[in-house]
Amino acid sequence: MTTYNAPVEEMMFLFNNLKDNKNYNEIEKFKEINSDLVKDILDQAAKINQEIVHPLAKIGDENPCIYENGIVRSPPGYKEAYTKFINDGWTSLSCDPKYGGQGMPKTVSTFFEEMLSSASLSFKLYSELSIGAYNCILHHADEKIKNKFLPKIVEGKWSGTMCLTESQCGTDLGLIKTKATKQEDGSFLLTGQKIFITSGDHDLTENIIHLVLAKIPGGPSGTKGISLFLVPKFNVNDDSTIGSRNGVNTLSIESKMGIKGSPTCVLNFDNAKGFLIGEENKGLSSMFTMMNLERIIVGIQGLGIAETAYQNSLAYAKERKQGKSNNNKDNQTDFIIKHADIRRSLLNMKSIIEGQRSLAFWLSQQVDVSLNHPEKKIRESADELVSLMTPVIKSFFTDMGTEITNEAIQVFGGYGYTKDQGIEQLYRDNRITPIYEGTNSVQAIDLVFRKVLNNKILSKFIKLIKDEIKDDNNKIELKRFSKILEQNLFLLLEFTKWLEDKNKNNKDDVSSACNDFLKVLGYISLGYSWFKTTKISLEKIKENKEFYEEKINTAKYFFDKIFPRIESHYQSAKSGSYSIMNAKFN
Ligand SMILES: Cc1cc2nc3c(=O)[nH]c(=O)nc-3n(C[C@H](O)[C@H](O)[C@H](O)COP(=O)(O)OP(=O)(O)OC[C@H]3O[C@@H](n4cnc5c(N)ncnc54)[C@H](O)[C@@H]3O)c2cc1C
């Protein structure tokens, strides 16, 4: 079984040193959230994740959810852990105090999301969609629905789902067939089938609140005719007590490669009573409130699982003896951590993970500003950065999660491939993250066509990086980093220009380059994060020499060994799409 120790020191380093956003500091309600409070929350979060949640990862993998006589049962121990989880208030961490929440900023809740992903993704998924449902209802439902449903969701007594996918429609939501017919009292009756619904049914909560995309007959075709509905598993009385069973039933649950402790359900809606959320035919944009925040959280899942993979690889490399390293003096067998290639693997993981954590922290600040800053202009400006970086965090972090969990298997050798050590489970559990919440390729297409081409958001982000570099041009130790960052920024700009040119006459060239572009922007963003970390580390090195020297060394690894990937992605993209589009695949 794997072990997990929450990286509280790393998180506090970010909170104490990289809260660099002036706008964030202007948010009145977050002014009292100081370092002591955050450390206290993270210590408590570490405790529950290490002691209660992490052991459930293996239990859920070996005892997957069961579907019996129309009922879905969670793995052993999940119910008790979930009860403690909600009693300790973890589902309410970032929610509005008006509905019983604790009002913590994203900067804090993102750390918690990471810990929970590291501890057990399957367990996390029971409450994760509830936060998505909470956000969607909060932003788009009327007061009556908010008051009726939100307090129970915040408390964790009811959970949420997100019902988009149908057998004929995954990426292309315009193909949705589920139908919603309006009733005289203003409610709707929904009929249709949804598949692959995470936490669609289970025994951890009293009620399940489904947010369902469906079409109202007579509406526009395609995505323009989609509306969003709230459909409870049990109908809810006006005083928020539970009433009769609604027409939603579980037909089956999936047998899967990973996250076996999380039920993935086929749901049948048979004249199920639902309530419109937002306007008719505008459901997709309401659902995007849920999906966009959820996409960032899925990125964090990749980061969290990668952290567990790294911690266990490091521990194993310190206890496994094989061969003799180049500097072996006593002719005894060495621990494998002495071998240069194992050290390279470990630094690969470490430099990517720490860079990602820092980037996620920066993005969390932007999310907080976009939702809470008193000035509209500043909120909108932060929102643009969030919109640019959402597909990057979702895809880049989860792809890196795949790379890192794969690399962890390699560090463990044969013991990584067999089940005892739990390493192969990390790979399997992570493997869904590049697929759900919009596949990574589709995220890359969204990034390039909607957010980069004909849009100025990227130049805004590049300006932030340039300002950061300019700020330190005179510091000699930083020069080696700023030079590499600048050179690669130049490649990013060239790549962007190439996309703009190709978009005028060869869209296949652009489409086949999207994944490469997303990776390039991902590596640059991590470079931006590492640059800020290096700057702080150089300033503070005397305070904690060992900690900051290690940071600077890891930054060197990132700039020397990871940044060259940018050039190869650019070269590959620039070769165009001729061979791709001419393949006959006979
Ligand atoms: C474990 C699990 C949990 C899930 N949880 C939920 C949930 O809670 N709620 C929910 O609604 N759904 C859920 N899903 C569904 C998930 O979101 C979809 O599987 C995903 O969006 C992809 O859809 P699809 O499987 O139909 O693949 P498809 O859309 O058929 O895609 C197949 C391939 O084609 C590519 N592709 C598709 N369109 C394009 C395009 N325009 N350009 C280029 N490439 C394209 C994709 O990238 C992919 O590689 C879950 C799925 C799983 C397996």
The ligand as a MOL file (V3000), in Angstrom:
LIG
                    3D

  0  0  0     0  0            999 V3000
M  V30 BEGIN CTAB
M  V30 COUNTS 53 58 0 0 0
M  V30 BEGIN ATOM
M  V30 1 C -15.2270 7.2920 -15.0710 0
M  V30 2 C -16.0000 8.3060 -15.8480 0
M  V30 3 C -16.6870 9.3000 -15.1670 0
M  V30 4 C -17.4470 10.2350 -15.8770 0
M  V30 5 N -18.2190 11.1440 -15.1940 0
M  V30 6 C -19.1220 11.8910 -15.8880 0
M  V30 7 C -20.1040 12.6860 -15.2090 0
M  V30 8 O -20.1330 12.7600 -13.9810 0
M  V30 9 N -21.0200 13.3560 -15.9480 0
M  V30 10 C -21.0320 13.3060 -17.3110 0
M  V30 11 O -21.8860 13.9240 -17.9220 0
M  V30 12 N -20.0970 12.5770 -17.9930 0
M  V30 13 C -19.1580 11.8710 -17.3080 0
M  V30 14 N -18.2440 11.1040 -17.9830 0
M  V30 15 C -18.2180 11.1450 -19.4320 0
M  V30 16 C -16.9940 11.8800 -19.9590 0
M  V30 17 O -17.0830 13.2420 -19.6710 0
M  V30 18 C -16.8900 11.5780 -21.4630 0
M  V30 19 O -16.4890 10.2270 -21.5660 0
M  V30 20 C -15.9480 12.4990 -22.1870 0
M  V30 21 O -16.4620 13.8020 -22.2240 0
M  V30 22 C -15.6790 12.0360 -23.6220 0
M  V30 23 O -16.8550 11.7120 -24.2840 0
M  V30 24 P -16.9710 10.2960 -25.0370 0
M  V30 25 O -16.5320 9.2510 -24.0770 0
M  V30 26 O -18.3000 10.1910 -25.6260 0
M  V30 27 O -15.8710 10.3790 -26.1750 0
M  V30 28 P -16.0710 11.0290 -27.6210 0
M  V30 29 O -16.6860 12.3660 -27.5000 0
M  V30 30 O -16.7440 10.0410 -28.4990 0
M  V30 31 O -14.5650 11.2030 -28.0680 0
M  V30 32 C -13.7700 10.1040 -28.5630 0
M  V30 33 C -12.4160 10.6750 -29.0090 0
M  V30 34 O -12.6260 11.6160 -30.0740 0
M  V30 35 C -12.0330 12.8590 -29.7540 0
M  V30 36 N -12.8890 13.9320 -30.2580 0
M  V30 37 C -14.2080 14.0980 -30.0680 0
M  V30 38 N -14.6420 15.2150 -30.6880 0
M  V30 39 C -13.5550 15.7840 -31.2570 0
M  V30 40 C -13.3320 16.9760 -32.0280 0
M  V30 41 N -14.3390 17.8210 -32.2880 0
M  V30 42 N -12.0810 17.2230 -32.4510 0
M  V30 43 C -11.0620 16.3870 -32.1630 0
M  V30 44 N -11.2050 15.2590 -31.4380 0
M  V30 45 C -12.4330 14.9600 -30.9970 0
M  V30 46 C -11.9300 12.8860 -28.2320 0
M  V30 47 O -10.8630 13.7240 -27.8020 0
M  V30 48 C -11.6780 11.4180 -27.9220 0
M  V30 49 O -10.3010 11.1510 -28.0210 0
M  V30 50 C -17.4520 10.1930 -17.2830 0
M  V30 51 C -16.7260 9.2070 -17.9620 0
M  V30 52 C -16.0280 8.2660 -17.2570 0
M  V30 53 C -15.3150 7.1920 -18.0200 0
M  V30 END ATOM
M  V30 BEGIN BOND
M  V30 1 1 1 2
M  V30 2 1 2 3
M  V30 3 2 2 52
M  V30 4 2 3 4
M  V30 5 1 4 5
M  V30 6 1 4 50
M  V30 7 2 5 6
M  V30 8 1 6 7
M  V30 9 1 6 13
M  V30 10 2 7 8
M  V30 11 1 7 9
M  V30 12 1 9 10
M  V30 13 2 10 11
M  V30 14 1 10 12
M  V30 15 2 12 13
M  V30 16 1 13 14
M  V30 17 1 14 15
M  V30 18 1 14 50
M  V30 19 1 15 16
M  V30 20 1 16 17
M  V30 21 1 16 18
M  V30 22 1 18 19
M  V30 23 1 18 20
M  V30 24 1 20 21
M  V30 25 1 20 22
M  V30 26 1 22 23
M  V30 27 1 23 24
M  V30 28 2 24 25
M  V30 29 1 24 26
M  V30 30 1 24 27
M  V30 31 1 27 28
M  V30 32 2 28 29
M  V30 33 1 28 30
M  V30 34 1 28 31
M  V30 35 1 31 32
M  V30 36 1 32 33
M  V30 37 1 33 34
M  V30 38 1 33 48
M  V30 39 1 34 35
M  V30 40 1 35 36
M  V30 41 1 35 46
M  V30 42 1 36 37
M  V30 43 1 36 45
M  V30 44 2 37 38
M  V30 45 1 38 39
M  V30 46 1 39 40
M  V30 47 2 39 45
M  V30 48 1 40 41
M  V30 49 2 40 42
M  V30 50 1 42 43
M  V30 51 2 43 44
M  V30 52 1 44 45
M  V30 53 1 46 47
M  V30 54 1 46 48
M  V30 55 1 48 49
M  V30 56 2 50 51
M  V30 57 1 51 52
M  V30 58 1 52 53
M  V30 END BOND
M  V30 END CTAB
M  END
